[in-house]
Amino acid sequence: MTVANAQIERPTRRSTNPAEDGGQRLWRWLTFGPALVMMVALSALPIANLFLTSFQTVTWADGQQTRSWVGLTHYQALFSDTLFGAGISNTLIFAFGAVAGQMVIGFAMALLCTKITRGRVLYRAIFILPILIPGIVIGAIWKLMLNFDFGLANKALGLFGILPHDWLGSPETALLSVIAVDIWHWTPFCFLLFLAGLESLPQDVFEAAEMDGAGPWQELIYVTLPLMIPTIIVTFAFRLVLAFKVFDEVYLLTSGGPGTATEVISFTLYQRFFTEDKAGYGSAMSVAVIFLVSLLLVIALSARRRTGATS
């Protein structure tokens, strides 16, 4: 019997001692316990407190907090709140518009980067630069670029004889401008995920497609995209959740204006909590947003599991 056969035929050692199994189980719980306690303390308890506050009205008098139960009053008020409706509508438009643009451009960039043979590291470094810039710097950069009087965007239009446009002050283009800035900022995130997915694809499938006479377009449609569907769904889910949390770009560029053109739900929550001091109503609004985002995430992950089951 060879050494290889001896290694293959060696049975796996399993503990038959209940005391030893119990000790290992206790050790796992002791090592995992602190992380579990920290997770509950940092996530579950704040969410529980938020849910509890949504049924209350919080007032302050002489430095003392007073809570009074109001039941479902805050949740009923959400249906007649025009700012909440505008925030949800604008957030959905922003999220799906920005994420769609980021995924299309990011996938194209990743696909092109896999075809580059020289200077690949340099191209990758250039592509991910926007995601490394802090949000406040991005707001300052683009507010200057989109300025009506001296912005580079209007200067470029002037070279073609086109009149300047108030990109951030016009209700027709304010939200589109914020979406464009977010696409520029977060496309590198999609690029990195898609690049990792493309480089992990099995090369023998592409070699077989090439032997069958498939061209670049057919290879993309019938080989690359089907294999990348799980990565596409995961990237979409991640970016959709993050897009629902957008605040800094809206706050720095438009402050929710003009009117309610860029009133996203995060900015509405900021106003309710910190400007109007409506902690109870803001908590109810937060719970509604958490429910909506969780629903979208469950749908995306269910689609991911169905895709994995049929692939």
C-alpha positions in Angstrom: 0.0 0.0 0.0 1.4 3.3 -1.0 1.6 6.4 1.2 -1.0 8.1 -0.9 -3.4 5.2 -0.5 -2.8 5.1 3.2 -3.6 8.8 3.5 -6.8 8.4 1.4 -7.9 5.4 3.4 -7.2 6.9 6.8 -10.5 7.4 8.5 -11.5 10.8 9.8 -11.1 10.9 13.6 -14.4 11.8 15.3 -14.9 12.4 18.9 -17.2 9.9 20.6 -16.7 11.4 24.1 -19.8 13.5 25.0 -17.8 15.5 27.6 -15.2 16.4 24.9 -18.0 17.5 22.5 -19.6 19.5 25.2 -16.3 21.2 26.0 -15.7 22.1 22.4 -19.2 23.5 22.2 -18.7 25.5 25.3 -15.4 26.8 24.0 -17.0 27.9 20.8 -19.7 29.8 22.6 -17.2 31.5 24.9 -15.2 32.7 22.0 -18.2 33.7 20.0 -20.1 35.2 22.9 -18.3 38.6 23.1 -18.9 39.2 19.4 -22.5 38.3 19.8 -23.0 40.6 22.8 -21.3 43.4 20.9 -23.5 42.9 17.8 -26.7 42.9 19.9 -25.6 46.0 21.8 -24.6 47.9 18.7 -27.4 46.9 16.4 -30.4 45.1 17.9 -30.8 47.4 20.9 -30.7 50.7 19.0 -33.2 49.3 16.5 -35.5 48.1 19.3 -35.2 51.6 20.9 -36.0 53.2 17.5 -39.1 51.0 17.2 -40.2 51.8 20.7 -39.7 55.6 20.2 -41.8 55.5 17.0 -44.9 54.9 19.2 -44.1 57.9 21.5 -43.8 61.6 21.4 -40.6 62.9 22.9 -40.5 66.4 24.5 -37.9 68.3 26.5 -38.6 70.6 29.4 -35.9 71.9 31.8 -33.4 69.5 30.5 -35.7 66.5 31.2 -37.0 64.1 28.7 -40.7 63.3 28.6 -42.2 60.5 26.6 -45.9 60.0 26.0 -47.5 57.1 24.1 -49.4 58.0 20.9 -49.9 54.6 19.4 -50.0 54.5 15.6 -50.4 58.2 15.2 -47.0 58.8 13.7 -47.4 56.0 11.2 -50.8 57.3 10.1 -49.2 60.7 9.6 -46.7 59.3 7.2 -49.5 58.8 4.5 -50.3 62.6 4.5 -46.7 63.9 4.8 -45.9 65.4 1.4 -42.1 65.6 2.3 -42.1 61.9 3.2 -43.8 61.0 -0.1 -41.4 63.2 -2.1 -38.4 61.7 -0.2 -39.4 58.2 -1.0 -40.1 59.0 -4.6 -36.9 60.9 -5.1 -34.9 58.2 -3.3 -36.3 55.5 -5.5 -35.5 57.5 -8.6 -32.1 58.3 -7.3 -31.3 54.8 -6.2 -32.3 52.9 -9.3 -31.0 55.6 -11.7 -27.6 55.9 -10.0 -27.2 52.2 -9.4 -28.1 51.4 -13.0 -25.6 53.9 -14.3 -22.9 52.7 -12.0 -23.4 49.0 -12.9 -23.4 49.6 -16.7 -20.3 51.8 -16.6 -18.6 49.7 -14.0 -19.2 46.5 -15.9 -17.9 48.1 -19.1 -14.8 49.4 -17.4 -14.1 46.0 -15.8 -14.6 44.2 -19.1 -12.2 46.6 -20.8 -9.7 46.2 -18.0 -9.6 42.4 -18.4 -8.6 42.9 -22.1 -5.7 45.2 -21.2 -2.3 43.5 -21.2 0.0 46.4 -20.4 -0.4 48.9 -17.7 -3.3 47.1 -16.0 -2.3 48.2 -12.5 -2.1 51.8 -13.6 -5.6 51.7 -15.2 -7.0 50.1 -12.1 -5.5 52.8 -9.8 -7.0 55.5 -12.0 -10.4 53.9 -12.1 -10.7 53.7 -8.3 -9.6 57.2 -7.5 -13.1 58.7 -7.1 -14.1 56.3 -4.4 -11.0 57.3 -2.4 -12.1 61.0 -2.2 -14.1 62.0 0.9 -17.7 63.0 0.4 -17.2 66.6 1.6 -14.4 67.1 -1.0 -16.6 65.6 -3.7 -19.4 68.0 -2.8 -17.1 71.0 -3.0 -15.6 69.8 -6.4 -18.9 69.3 -8.1 -20.5 72.4 -6.7 -17.7 74.4 -8.3 -17.9 72.5 -11.5 -21.7 72.9 -11.8 -21.8 76.5 -10.7 -23.9 78.7 -12.9 -21.5 81.6 -13.2 -18.0 80.1 -13.4 -18.5 76.3 -13.4 -16.5 74.1 -15.9 -19.7 72.5 -17.1 -21.2 75.8 -18.4 -17.8 76.9 -19.7 -17.6 73.7 -21.8 -21.2 74.4 -23.1 -20.1 77.9 -24.0 -17.5 76.6 -26.3 -20.3 75.1 -28.5 -22.4 78.3 -28.2 -24.8 76.8 -25.7 -26.2 79.1 -23.0 -25.3 78.3 -19.4 -27.7 76.3 -17.3 -28.3 76.3 -13.6 -27.7 72.6 -13.0 -28.3 72.5 -9.2 -30.9 75.3 -9.1 -33.3 74.0 -11.7 -36.0 71.4 -10.7 -35.6 69.7 -14.0 -31.9 68.9 -13.7 -31.1 69.1 -9.9 -31.8 65.4 -9.2 -30.1 64.3 -12.4 -27.0 66.3 -11.4 -26.9 64.6 -8.0 -27.4 61.2 -9.7 -24.5 62.0 -12.1 -22.2 62.9 -9.2 -23.1 59.7 -7.4 -22.4 57.7 -10.5 -19.0 59.3 -10.8 -18.3 58.6 -7.1 -19.5 55.0 -6.7 -18.8 53.5 -10.2 -15.4 52.3 -8.9 -17.1 50.2 -6.3 -19.0 48.3 -9.0 -15.9 48.2 -11.1 -13.9 46.4 -8.4 -16.7 43.8 -7.8 -17.2 43.1 -11.5 -13.5 42.9 -12.1 -13.1 40.3 -9.3 -16.1 38.4 -10.8 -14.8 38.5 -14.3 -11.3 37.3 -13.3 -12.7 34.4 -11.4 -14.7 33.0 -14.3 -13.6 29.6 -15.7 -11.4 30.1 -18.8 -12.2 26.7 -20.3 -15.8 27.9 -21.0 -14.5 30.9 -23.0 -12.0 28.6 -24.9 -14.9 26.3 -25.8 -17.0 29.2 -27.0 -14.1 30.4 -29.1 -13.6 27.0 -30.6 -17.3 26.9 -31.5 -16.8 30.2 -33.5 -18.4 32.6 -31.0 -17.5 36.3 -31.6 -16.9 38.9 -28.9 -20.5 40.0 -28.8 -21.9 36.4 -28.7 -19.3 35.6 -26.0 -20.5 38.5 -23.9 -24.2 37.8 -24.3 -24.2 34.0 -24.1 -21.2 33.3 -21.8 -20.0 36.2 -19.8 -23.4 37.7 -18.7 -25.0 34.4 -17.7 -21.9 33.5 -15.6 -21.8 37.0 -14.0 -25.5 37.1 -13.0 -24.8 36.1 -9.3 -22.1 38.8 -9.1 -24.5 41.3 -10.8 -27.3 40.6 -8.3 -25.0 40.9 -5.2 -23.5 44.2 -6.5 -27.0 45.5 -7.2 -28.1 44.7 -3.7 -25.1 46.3 -2.1 -25.3 49.5 -4.1 -29.1 49.7 -3.7 -28.9 49.7 0.1 -26.1 52.2 0.1 -27.9 54.4 -2.4 -30.9 54.6 0.0 -28.6 56.1 2.6 -27.4 59.0 0.4 -27.1 62.2 2.4 -23.8 64.0 2.1 -24.0 64.6 -1.7 -27.6 66.0 -1.4 -26.8 68.1 1.7 -23.6 69.6 0.1 -24.9 70.2 -3.4 -28.6 71.2 -3.1 -29.8 70.8 0.6 -32.9 69.1 -0.8 -33.8 71.9 -3.1 -35.0 73.6 -5.2 -38.3 72.9 -3.5 -38.5 69.2 -3.1 -36.6 68.3 -6.3 -33.8 66.5 -4.4 -35.6 65.8 -1.1 -34.3 62.3 -0.5 -35.5 60.3 2.5 -32.2 60.6 4.5 -32.4 64.4 4.2 -36.1 64.3 5.3 -35.1 62.3 8.4 -32.3 64.7 9.2 -34.8 67.6 9.1 -37.3 65.7 11.3 -34.8 64.7 13.9 -32.4 67.7 14.2 -34.2 70.7 12.7 -37.8 70.1 13.9 -36.9 68.0 17.0 -39.5 65.4 16.2 -37.8 62.3 17.5 -41.0 60.1 17.7 -42.2 61.0 14.2 -38.6 60.7 12.8 -38.4 57.2 14.4 -41.6 56.1 12.7 -40.2 57.4 9.4 -37.0 55.5 10.0 -38.8 52.2 10.8 -40.8 52.6 7.5 -37.5 53.2 5.6 -35.8 50.2 7.2 -38.8 48.0 6.3 -38.7 49.2 2.7 -34.9 48.6 2.3 -35.2 45.2 4.0 -38.0 44.2 1.6 -35.8 45.2 -1.4 -32.8 43.4 0.0 -34.9 40.2 0.6 -36.1 40.3 -3.0 -32.6 40.8 -4.3 -31.2 37.9 -2.2 -34.1 35.6 -3.2 -33.3 36.3 -6.8 -29.6 35.5 -6.0 -30.5 32.2 -4.5 -32.8 31.3 -7.4 -30.1 32.1 -9.8 -27.6 29.9 -7.9 -30.1 27.0 -7.8 -30.7 27.1 -11.5 -27.1 27.6 -12.6 
